[in-house]
C-alpha cells in the first residue's frame, strides 16, 4: 500500500479545486478523501471551501517535490523494465547544424522524459571513433562507420565564401569568376583538426 496516498489526496484536493474534483481524479469517494488522516490538522473549511492550514501549507510544500521525485523514480524503473535506455549518447559532427535536429531531440524528450541525452560535438573521424569503441550509440555526421548500419538522412551543401575585400575576390576569380586550386594555395590554410585519436580523416583538401 502506498503510505503517501493521504498526501497525494490532500494535494489533489488543493490542485483540483475541491473534494469532489479530487475524488473524481483519484477514483475515490469524497468521504474516503475527507477521512484521510496524517495525524495533523492540515485542512480546514472556510465557509464551503476547503483550505490548507498553516501546517498544511508548510508540509505540502515539502511533500510536493518528494512525490515528484518518487513518481520520476517509478517512471524510470518502468522504462528500464521495458528495455528503454536511461542514457542516450550521441556524437554530432561539428558540420551538422544543430537547428536541423533540435526538434528531433525535443520529440525524444517528450516520448522518453526519463532518458538523459548526452551530446558530443566531434570533428571528422571523431564521431565514428566514438561509435567503434562504444562511447556513443548514435553518430550524426558525414563519415562512414566501419561495420555499422548507415542511414542517409539528408544532404549538406557546402558553399565556400570570401569577403568582398579578400584578394580571392578582388584579384583572382572575382565574384562571378572561377577560383582555382592554384589561387587557394597562395593563402594560408587554417584547419580544425580531426577529433579522432588517430587523426586519420583529415580530409582530401589538406596538402
C-alpha positions in Angstrom: 0.0 0.0 0.0 1.2 3.5 -0.8 1.6 5.2 2.6 1.9 8.5 0.7 -1.7 8.3 -0.6 -3.1 10.7 2.0 -0.6 13.3 0.9 -1.4 12.7 -2.7 -5.1 13.1 -2.0 -4.5 16.2 0.1 -2.5 17.9 -2.6 -5.1 16.7 -5.2 -7.9 18.4 -3.2 -6.0 21.7 -3.4 -4.8 21.3 -7.0 -8.2 20.3 -8.4 -10.1 22.9 -6.5 -12.2 20.8 -4.2 -13.0 17.5 -2.7 -15.4 16.2 -5.4 -13.0 17.1 -8.2 -10.1 15.3 -6.5 -12.3 12.3 -5.7 -13.2 12.1 -9.4 -9.5 12.3 -10.4 -8.4 9.6 -7.9 -11.4 7.4 -8.5 -12.3 7.6 -4.8 -15.4 8.7 -2.9 -15.3 12.2 -1.4 -15.7 10.6 2.1 -12.6 8.5 1.5 -10.5 11.6 0.8 -12.1 13.6 3.6 -11.3 10.8 6.1 -7.6 10.6 5.1 -5.5 11.4 8.2 -1.9 12.1 8.7 -2.1 13.0 12.4 -2.1 16.8 12.0 -4.6 19.5 11.1 -3.7 20.1 7.5 -7.0 21.4 6.1 -9.9 23.5 7.4 -13.2 24.7 6.0 -13.6 28.4 5.2 -17.3 28.6 4.5 -17.8 25.9 2.0 -14.2 26.0 0.7 -11.6 23.5 1.9 -8.3 25.4 2.5 -4.9 24.5 3.9 -3.9 25.4 7.4 -0.5 26.9 8.1 0.8 23.4 9.0 -0.8 22.1 5.8 0.9 24.7 3.7 4.3 24.0 5.2 4.1 20.2 4.8 2.5 20.2 1.4 5.4 22.4 0.1 7.8 19.8 1.4 5.8 16.8 0.1 5.3 18.1 -3.5 9.0 17.6 -4.5 9.2 14.3 -2.6 6.2 12.9 -4.5 7.5 14.3 -7.8 10.9 12.6 -7.2 9.1 9.3 -6.3 6.9 9.4 -9.4 10.0 10.1 -11.5 11.9 7.1 -10.0 8.9 4.9 -10.6 8.6 6.0 -14.2 12.3 5.4 -14.6 12.0 1.9 -13.2 9.1 1.1 -15.6 11.1 2.5 -18.5 14.2 0.4 -17.6 12.0 -2.7 -17.3 10.7 -2.1 -20.8 14.3 -2.0 -22.2 14.4 1.7 -22.8 17.9 3.1 -22.4 18.4 5.5 -19.4 21.1 7.5 -21.3 21.3 8.2 -25.0 24.8 9.3 -26.0 25.0 11.0 -29.4 28.1 12.2 -31.4 27.3 15.0 -33.7 29.8 16.2 -36.3 30.5 19.9 -36.0 29.4 20.4 -39.6 25.8 19.3 -38.8 23.6 22.3 -38.0 22.1 21.7 -34.5 18.9 23.5 -35.7 18.2 20.6 -38.0 18.0 18.1 -35.2 16.8 20.2 -32.2 13.1 19.3 -33.0 14.0 15.6 -33.0 15.6 15.7 -29.6 12.5 17.5 -28.3 10.3 14.7 -29.6 12.6 12.1 -27.9 12.5 14.0 -24.6 8.7 14.2 -24.7 8.4 10.5 -25.6 11.1 9.3 -23.1 11.2 12.0 -20.4 13.4 9.8 -18.1 16.1 9.3 -20.7 19.0 11.7 -20.4 20.6 12.8 -23.7 24.3 13.4 -23.8 25.7 15.2 -26.9 29.4 15.0 -28.0 30.5 17.5 -30.7 33.1 15.9 -32.9 35.1 16.7 -36.0 35.6 14.4 -39.0 36.6 10.9 -37.7 35.9 11.7 -34.0 32.3 10.5 -34.2 33.0 7.2 -35.9 35.9 6.6 -33.5 33.5 7.0 -30.5 31.0 4.7 -32.1 33.6 2.0 -32.7 34.7 2.0 -29.0 31.1 2.2 -27.7 31.3 5.6 -26.2 28.2 6.7 -28.1 25.3 4.7 -29.5 24.4 7.1 -32.3 26.5 9.2 -34.7 25.2 12.0 -36.9 27.8 13.2 -39.4 29.3 12.7 -42.9 31.8 9.9 -42.2 31.0 6.2 -42.7 31.4 3.9 -39.6 33.0 0.6 -40.5 30.7 -2.3 -39.7 27.8 -0.2 -38.6 24.4 0.2 -40.3 24.1 3.6 -42.0 21.0 5.6 -43.0 21.2 8.7 -45.2 19.0 11.4 -43.6 19.8 14.4 -45.7 22.4 16.2 -47.9 24.6 19.1 -46.9 25.6 21.7 -49.4 29.0 23.3 -48.6 29.4 26.8 -50.1 32.9 28.4 -50.0 32.8 32.1 -49.5 35.2 35.1 -49.0 34.8 38.7 -48.0 34.3 41.2 -50.9 37.7 42.8 -49.9 39.6 39.5 -50.0 42.2 39.1 -52.8 40.4 35.9 -53.9 37.5 38.2 -54.9 39.3 41.4 -56.0 42.3 39.8 -57.8 41.7 36.2 -58.5 38.4 34.8 -59.9 36.3 37.7 -58.8 32.7 37.5 -57.7 31.5 35.9 -60.9 34.8 34.2 -61.9 36.3 30.9 -61.2 38.8 30.5 -58.3 41.2 27.7 -58.9 43.1 25.4 -56.6 46.3 27.3 -57.5 44.6 30.5 -56.3 43.8 28.9 -53.0 47.3 27.6 -52.4 48.6 31.2 -52.3 46.9 31.8 -49.0 47.3 30.3 -45.5 45.2 27.3 -44.7 43.8 27.0 -41.2 42.4 23.6 -40.4 40.3 22.4 -37.4 42.0 19.1 -36.7 40.2 15.8 -36.6 39.0 14.9 -33.1 39.6 11.2 -33.6 42.5 9.8 -31.6 44.3 8.6 -34.7 43.5 11.8 -36.7 43.4 9.8 -39.9 40.4 11.5 -41.5 41.9 14.9 -42.1 40.2 15.4 -45.5 41.3 15.5 -49.1 41.7 19.2 -49.1 44.8 19.1 -46.9 48.1 19.4 -48.7 
